[in-house]
Amino acid sequence: MLVLSRKLNESVMIGDDVEVIVLDVREGVVKLGIKAPREITVHRQEIYAQIVAENKRALSPKGDLGAMADMFKKLQKKAPPANPS
């Protein structure tokens, strides 16, 4: 981990396109500004963790579609055979 000290209105560059600027420091809270191209997503860590967890849940084979498929299989086993007419 790289640790840097920055003062008010100083910034850090990440690559060529992302600039992180210290906008304000009050009562132990630092306000940051982030300049980045639109194609780069920027999230607070806790929001990013929620997005990752939701994406993993959506990919789970036992998600909503998996449960629906199991229910459909059970219904097929209980249903009487169709009469071909």
Secondary structure, 3 states (H helix, E strand, C coil): CCCCCCCCCCEEEECCCEEEEEEEEECCEEEEEEECCCCCCCCCHHHHHHHHHHHHHHHCCCCHHHHHHHHHHHHHHHCCCCCCC
